[in-house]
Amino acid sequence: KMKNTDWHAFNQETLDALLADGSNPDAEHEIEHHIASDDFKKLEKAAVDAFKLGFEVTDAEELVLDDGGQVFSFDAIIHRKLILEQLNEDTDKLLKIAVDNKVHYDGWGTYFVE
C-alpha cells in the first residue's frame, strides 16, 4: 500500500515525464484520478465525497480482473495546470477519501496538451 509520500514521488515523476514530452505547463489538463473497490456501496460513498470536494465523478464501471474477480471503479476528474503542489493536494484529499471509505486509490493520468 502506497503512502502519501510515495504518491507525491509518483506525481513528480509523472509531471516530469509530461513536461519532458512537451506538454504545456500553462494549459489546463484533465486530471483523471482512479478509485476502485469490489464493494459498490463503499465506492458510491467515495464518489459522493469526491463530488463534494469539487471533482467531476464518472459513473462506476465494472472491471473483470485476470483472476476472474471483479471490481468497480470510477474517475474523479478535475481540470488543473501541471503544478506539483496542487496535484499533491488533490492526491492527498482523494487518498483520505479512499482510506475513510475503505476503497483503493489507484493514481491518476492525463492527456498531453500542446
PAMARTOR-401827 format. One record per residue: x, y, z of N, C-alpha, C, O in turn; residue in three letters. Coordinates in steps of 0.001 Angstrom, whole numbers. Example, Ala and Ser with C-alpha at 12.3 -4.5 7.8 and 13.67 -1.06 7.14 Angstrom:
BEGIN
SITE;n.xx;n.yy;n.zz;ca.xx;ca.yy;ca.zz;c.xx;c.yy;c.zz;o.xx;o.yy;o.zz;r
SITE;13190;-5690;7800;12300;-4500;7800;13200;-3300;7800;14236;-3319;8465;ALA;
SITE;12850;-2250;7080;13670;-1060;7140;12900;30;7870;13409;1138;8039;SER;
! end
This chain:
BEGIN
SITE;n.xx;n.yy;n.zz;ca.xx;ca.yy;ca.zz;c.xx;c.yy;c.zz;o.xx;o.yy;o.zz;r
SITE;848;-1196;0;0;0;0;883;1246;0;1774;1388;838;LYS;
SITE;630;2132;-934;1468;3323;-1062;1038;4412;-85;-149;4615;167;MET;
SITE;2040;5107;460;1797;6226;1374;1744;7530;572;2090;7555;-610;LYS;
SITE;1310;8609;1222;1235;9911;560;2569;10285;-80;2603;10791;-1201;ASN;
SITE;3679;10032;644;4990;10413;116;5318;9632;-1160;5954;10170;-2066;THR;
SITE;4888;8365;-1238;5093;7578;-2454;4294;8182;-3609;4791;8290;-4730;ASP;
SITE;3058;8572;-3322;2223;9180;-4367;2798;10522;-4791;2727;10875;-5968;TRP;
SITE;3365;11276;-3856;3974;12560;-4221;5148;12325;-5163;5352;13097;-6101;HIS;
SITE;5921;11269;-4927;7038;10920;-5823;6488;10515;-7198;7038;10906;-8227;ALA;
SITE;5399;9731;-7209;4736;9350;-8462;4279;10607;-9204;4462;10716;-10417;PHE;
SITE;3684;11556;-8475;3213;12800;-9082;4374;13549;-9737;4249;14038;-10860;ASN;
SITE;5506;13636;-9029;6685;14337;-9548;7194;13657;-10826;7483;14326;-11819;GLN;
SITE;7301;12326;-10791;7786;11582;-11969;6854;11751;-13156;7308;11947;-14284;GLU;
SITE;5544;11677;-12905;4561;11809;-13988;4601;13214;-14568;4557;13395;-15785;THR;
SITE;4684;14200;-13697;4765;15589;-14118;6026;15826;-14948;5966;16456;-16003;LEU;
SITE;7160;15325;-14476;8427;15478;-15201;8328;14859;-16588;8801;15440;-17565;ASP;
SITE;7706;13666;-16679;7571;12976;-17966;6686;13772;-18921;7002;13899;-20104;ALA;
SITE;5574;14308;-18407;4681;15110;-19243;5393;16351;-19776;5270;16694;-20952;LEU;
SITE;6137;17018;-18896;6845;18235;-19303;7975;17907;-20270;8208;18652;-21222;LEU;
SITE;8680;16800;-20036;9757;16375;-20926;9215;16058;-22319;9899;16273;-23320;ALA;
SITE;7983;15548;-22378;7341;15244;-23667;6820;16511;-24352;6404;16468;-25510;ASP;
SITE;6846;17633;-23634;6429;18893;-24228;5007;19314;-23942;4487;20220;-24594;GLY;
SITE;4357;18663;-22961;3006;19092;-22598;3088;20511;-22021;4029;20834;-21297;SER;
SITE;2124;21334;-22336;2145;22751;-21960;1824;22931;-20481;699;22661;-20060;ASN;
SITE;2805;23390;-19675;2580;23528;-18236;1550;24598;-17875;982;24580;-16783;PRO;
SITE;1313;25537;-18811;375;26629;-18526;-1053;26305;-18955;-1979;27066;-18672;ASP;
SITE;-1229;25170;-19640;-2568;24777;-20103;-3256;23934;-19034;-2609;23219;-18270;ALA;
SITE;-4587;24036;-19000;-5357;23183;-18103;-5346;21762;-18665;-5571;21555;-19857;GLU;
SITE;-5085;20795;-17804;-5108;19385;-18174;-6280;18722;-17457;-6625;19101;-16338;HIS;
SITE;-6882;17744;-18097;-7949;16974;-17451;-7269;15852;-16667;-6780;14886;-17252;GLU;
SITE;-7241;15985;-15357;-6587;15009;-14480;-7634;13996;-14033;-8634;14356;-13412;ILE;
SITE;-7397;12727;-14353;-8345;11663;-14008;-7742;10798;-12902;-6833;10005;-13146;GLU;
SITE;-8256;10959;-11692;-7826;10141;-10554;-8687;8873;-10540;-9903;8939;-10720;HIS;
SITE;-8048;7724;-10326;-8746;6434;-10396;-8990;5871;-8993;-8075;5804;-8173;HIS;
SITE;-10227;5471;-8733;-10594;4893;-7433;-11381;3611;-7695;-12269;3579;-8547;ILE;
SITE;-11045;2557;-6952;-11660;1253;-7213;-12000;516;-5917;-11429;789;-4861;ALA;
SITE;-12945;-425;-6024;-13315;-1281;-4903;-14130;-2451;-5423;-14754;-2362;-6480;SER;
SITE;-14124;-3550;-4675;-15013;-4660;-5032;-16369;-4485;-4348;-17272;-5301;-4530;ASP;
SITE;-16505;-3409;-3555;-17743;-3124;-2834;-18389;-1868;-3434;-17933;-749;-3199;ASP;
SITE;-19447;-2073;-4203;-20081;-967;-4920;-20579;129;-3981;-20435;1313;-4284;PHE;
SITE;-21161;-253;-2849;-21699;742;-1909;-20599;1642;-1343;-20779;2854;-1225;LYS;
SITE;-19465;1042;-996;-18334;1836;-485;-17816;2773;-1571;-17483;3929;-1307;LYS;
SITE;-17755;2257;-2792;-17269;3067;-3907;-18208;4249;-4163;-17765;5365;-4432;LEU;
SITE;-19506;3981;-4074;-20508;5019;-4280;-20347;6141;-3249;-20446;7320;-3589;GLU;
SITE;-20102;5774;-2010;-19904;6761;-945;-18647;7599;-1221;-18648;8814;-1026;LYS;
SITE;-17578;6935;-1676;-16345;7648;-2014;-16594;8633;-3160;-16056;9741;-3161;ALA;
SITE;-17410;8224;-4131;-17726;9096;-5270;-18468;10345;-4805;-18189;11448;-5275;ALA;
SITE;-19411;10172;-3883;-20156;11314;-3338;-19195;12256;-2614;-19283;13474;-2770;VAL;
SITE;-18273;11691;-1820;-17293;12516;-1092;-16402;13296;-2061;-16117;14470;-1823;ASP;
SITE;-15961;12661;-3144;-15119;13332;-4137;-15891;14457;-4823;-15357;15540;-5060;ALA;
SITE;-17151;14182;-5134;-18007;15187;-5764;-18151;16411;-4858;-18110;17548;-5326;PHE;
SITE;-18318;16168;-3565;-18470;17274;-2605;-17221;18148;-2543;-17300;19315;-2159;LYS;
SITE;-16061;17589;-2919;-14812;18357;-2911;-14544;19034;-4260;-13478;19615;-4467;LEU;
SITE;-15519;18954;-5177;-15381;19668;-6436;-14886;18848;-7606;-14635;19395;-8680;GLY;
SITE;-14740;17549;-7421;-14325;16694;-8529;-15551;16294;-9356;-16638;16082;-8819;PHE;
SITE;-15352;16199;-10668;-16374;15625;-11542;-16214;14114;-11405;-15096;13602;-11469;GLU;
SITE;-17309;13406;-11220;-17236;11973;-10947;-17909;11192;-12073;-19059;11462;-12421;VAL;
SITE;-17192;10228;-12638;-17772;9404;-13708;-18625;8298;-13100;-18496;7978;-11919;THR;
SITE;-19497;7721;-13918;-20262;6551;-13487;-19294;5403;-13226;-18274;5272;-13904;ASP;
SITE;-19617;4587;-12251;-18764;3427;-11943;-18816;2428;-13087;-19868;2183;-13678;ALA;
SITE;-17652;1856;-13386;-17558;803;-14391;-17190;-490;-13693;-16488;-488;-12682;GLU;
SITE;-17669;-1587;-14240;-17333;-2897;-13698;-16172;-3458;-14510;-16228;-3507;-15739;GLU;
SITE;-15121;-3880;-13813;-13945;-4433;-14478;-13740;-5868;-14019;-13857;-6173;-12832;LEU;
SITE;-13433;-6746;-14968;-13145;-8135;-14617;-11625;-8292;-14573;-10927;-7945;-15525;VAL;
SITE;-11128;-8817;-13462;-9694;-8983;-13271;-9192;-10259;-13946;-9978;-11128;-14324;LEU;
SITE;-7871;-10353;-14088;-7250;-11530;-14695;-7645;-12819;-13982;-7794;-13868;-14608;ASP;
SITE;-7814;-12724;-12660;-8148;-13935;-11881;-9654;-14229;-11877;-10115;-15140;-11188;ASP;
SITE;-10415;-13444;-12656;-11855;-13674;-12738;-12658;-12872;-11735;-13884;-12805;-11830;GLY;
SITE;-11974;-12257;-10767;-12667;-11413;-9796;-13162;-10143;-10476;-12800;-9854;-11617;GLY;
SITE;-13989;-9392;-9767;-14456;-8147;-10371;-14306;-6991;-9396;-14407;-7156;-8181;GLN;
SITE;-14065;-5825;-9960;-14024;-4604;-9165;-14817;-3539;-9905;-15077;-3644;-11104;VAL;
SITE;-15186;-2530;-9167;-15847;-1370;-9733;-14871;-208;-9617;-14098;-132;-8662;PHE;
SITE;-14909;695;-10589;-14035;1853;-10483;-14722;3082;-11068;-15621;2979;-11902;SER;
SITE;-14275;4235;-10611;-14722;5489;-11202;-13535;6432;-11255;-12528;6225;-10577;PHE;
SITE;-13664;7465;-12062;-12651;8511;-12120;-13192;9758;-11441;-14354;10129;-11609;ASP;
SITE;-12324;10393;-10674;-12609;11707;-10097;-11781;12691;-10928;-10552;12694;-10867;ALA;
SITE;-12471;13517;-11697;-11805;14358;-12685;-11791;15812;-12233;-12771;16333;-11700;ILE;
SITE;-10633;16454;-12468;-10511;17873;-12170;-9596;18493;-13223;-8681;17834;-13717;ILE;
SITE;-9834;19730;-13559;-9003;20418;-14555;-7982;21283;-13825;-8334;22164;-13041;HIS;
SITE;-6712;21009;-14103;-5611;21673;-13409;-4473;21972;-14359;-4278;21282;-15360;ARG;
SITE;-3713;23026;-14028;-2419;23213;-14659;-1478;22208;-14002;-1771;21677;-12931;LYS;
SITE;-350;21955;-14651;593;20958;-14126;1458;21564;-13025;2635;21863;-13229;LEU;
SITE;850;21738;-11859;1541;22309;-10698;1607;21229;-9631;581;20761;-9138;ILE;
SITE;2830;20838;-9280;3039;19707;-8378;2279;19848;-7062;1637;18897;-6616;LEU;
SITE;2346;21027;-6435;1703;21215;-5131;197;20972;-5216;-406;20397;-4310;GLU;
SITE;-395;21420;-6316;-1844;21236;-6499;-2172;19760;-6714;-3149;19251;-6165;GLN;
SITE;-1352;19075;-7517;-1556;17642;-7743;-1410;16868;-6435;-2185;15952;-6160;LEU;
SITE;-420;17238;-5637;-222;16572;-4344;-1412;16808;-3420;-1851;15897;-2718;ASN;
SITE;-1931;18032;-3425;-3079;18367;-2571;-4308;17547;-2984;-5011;16998;-2136;GLU;
SITE;-4557;17472;-4295;-5692;16677;-4790;-5510;15207;-4427;-6450;14547;-3985;ASP;
SITE;-4289;14700;-4619;-3993;13299;-4291;-4251;13033;-2817;-4866;12027;-2464;THR;
SITE;-3785;13930;-1954;-3974;13753;-508;-5463;13715;-148;-5886;12898;670;ASP;
SITE;-6254;14600;-761;-7700;14630;-492;-8348;13306;-885;-9161;12756;-142;LYS;
SITE;-7978;12802;-2065;-8593;11565;-2550;-8073;10347;-1802;-8812;9380;-1616;LEU;
SITE;-6824;10373;-1372;-6304;9287;-532;-7077;9211;778;-7403;8123;1253;LEU;
SITE;-7369;10373;1358;-8135;10403;2610;-9539;9820;2386;-10036;9045;3204;LYS;
SITE;-10163;10199;1278;-11477;9645;941;-11380;8124;790;-12239;7389;1277;ILE;
SITE;-10328;7659;112;-10151;6219;-100;-9987;5491;1231;-10618;4458;1457;ALA;
SITE;-9147;6023;2107;-8921;5400;3426;-10208;5414;4238;-10592;4398;4818;VAL;
SITE;-10880;6570;4281;-12112;6703;5072;-13199;5727;4612;-13972;5222;5425;ASP;
SITE;-13251;5466;3297;-14309;4611;2744;-13849;3177;2479;-14611;2352;1974;ASN;
SITE;-12588;2892;2828;-12011;1544;2625;-12090;1107;1157;-12478;-19;844;LYS;
SITE;-11707;2043;260;-11585;1745;-1166;-10142;2003;-1580;-9331;2425;-755;VAL;
SITE;-9809;1754;-2847;-8429;1803;-3311;-8202;2999;-4232;-8873;3143;-5254;HIS;
SITE;-7240;3863;-3855;-6822;4953;-4742;-5749;4387;-5664;-4787;3776;-5198;TYR;
SITE;-5910;4590;-6977;-5026;3941;-7940;-4311;4934;-8849;-4040;4630;-10011;ASP;
SITE;-4003;6125;-8321;-3226;7088;-9092;-4057;7890;-10084;-5287;7879;-10035;GLY;
SITE;-3373;8578;-10978;-4055;9447;-11930;-3338;9429;-13270;-2198;8983;-13402;TRP;
SITE;-4056;9931;-14243;-3479;10084;-15570;-4068;11303;-16228;-5067;11856;-15767;GLY;
SITE;-3444;11718;-17306;-3957;12844;-18078;-3486;12685;-19517;-2771;11739;-19848;THR;
SITE;-3887;13602;-20351;-3503;13572;-21752;-2572;14730;-22042;-2661;15786;-21414;TYR;
SITE;-1681;14527;-22993;-762;15542;-23473;-1564;16744;-23986;-2545;16572;-24710;PHE;
SITE;-1153;17944;-23615;-1787;19168;-24107;-707;20058;-24710;297;20359;-24064;VAL;
SITE;-922;20473;-25952;91;21335;-26603;70;22739;-26063;853;23582;-26501;GLU;
! end
